[in-house]
Amino acid sequence: MQSNKNPFNLILNKMIVTKEGKRLGFVKDITFETKSGELINIVVKDSTPYTKNLNLERTSSKELLIPYSAIIAISDFVIVSEEDLI
């Protein structure tokens, strides 16, 4: 039986785009709850100027965070709903 799970290394460095096609940056890392394994955020690297229009949380080292709940799909890109980011 084949699993539908994606290993972490397949998500790293994927471009993050909105469903409207606006580029936000690339996946640097993922944060998760260690006890439950629940995914919480995607850490963004090389963020684009467009991210300044969004009200995104930041890490203590000023890296942008995209909530996992905003993710629509993961394929060649990580596609997020901009409405869930504002």
C-alpha positions in Angstrom: 0.0 0.0 0.0 1.4 3.4 -1.0 1.4 6.3 1.4 0.2 9.8 0.5 2.6 11.4 2.9 5.3 13.7 1.6 8.7 13.5 3.3 9.9 16.8 4.7 12.8 17.1 2.2 10.3 17.1 -0.7 8.7 20.3 0.7 11.9 22.2 1.5 12.9 24.9 -1.0 9.5 24.8 -2.8 8.2 28.1 -4.0 5.2 29.5 -2.0 2.6 31.1 -4.1 -1.0 32.4 -3.5 -3.8 30.8 -5.4 -3.8 34.0 -7.5 -0.2 33.3 -8.5 1.6 35.9 -6.3 5.0 34.7 -5.2 5.7 34.9 -1.4 9.1 33.1 -1.1 10.4 29.6 -0.5 10.0 27.0 2.2 12.9 27.1 4.6 11.5 25.0 7.5 8.3 23.8 9.1 7.3 24.3 12.8 5.2 21.7 14.5 3.8 20.7 17.9 6.3 18.0 19.2 3.7 16.1 21.3 1.0 15.7 18.7 3.0 16.2 15.5 0.5 18.8 14.3 2.0 21.2 11.7 1.8 24.8 12.7 3.7 27.1 10.3 5.9 27.2 7.3 9.0 29.3 7.7 9.6 31.5 4.6 13.0 32.2 3.2 13.8 34.8 0.4 10.5 36.5 1.0 9.3 38.7 -1.8 8.3 42.4 -1.4 4.6 41.4 -1.7 4.8 39.8 1.7 4.9 43.3 3.2 1.2 43.7 2.2 0.3 40.7 4.4 0.0 40.5 8.2 2.3 37.6 8.8 3.8 36.5 12.1 7.5 36.5 12.5 10.0 34.3 14.4 12.3 35.9 17.0 14.9 36.1 14.2 12.4 38.0 12.0 11.6 35.1 9.6 8.1 35.1 8.2 5.6 32.4 9.2 2.7 31.2 7.1 0.1 29.3 9.1 -0.3 25.7 8.0 -4.1 26.3 7.9 -3.6 28.6 4.9 -2.1 25.8 2.7 -4.4 24.7 -0.1 -2.1 22.3 -1.9 1.5 21.1 -2.1 2.7 20.0 -5.5 5.4 21.7 -7.6 4.6 24.7 -5.4 3.1 25.3 -2.0 -0.2 27.0 -2.8 -1.7 29.2 0.0 -5.0 31.1 0.4 -4.2 34.8 0.6 -7.5 35.4 2.4 -6.2 33.2 5.3 -3.1 35.4 5.6 -4.7 38.8 5.9 
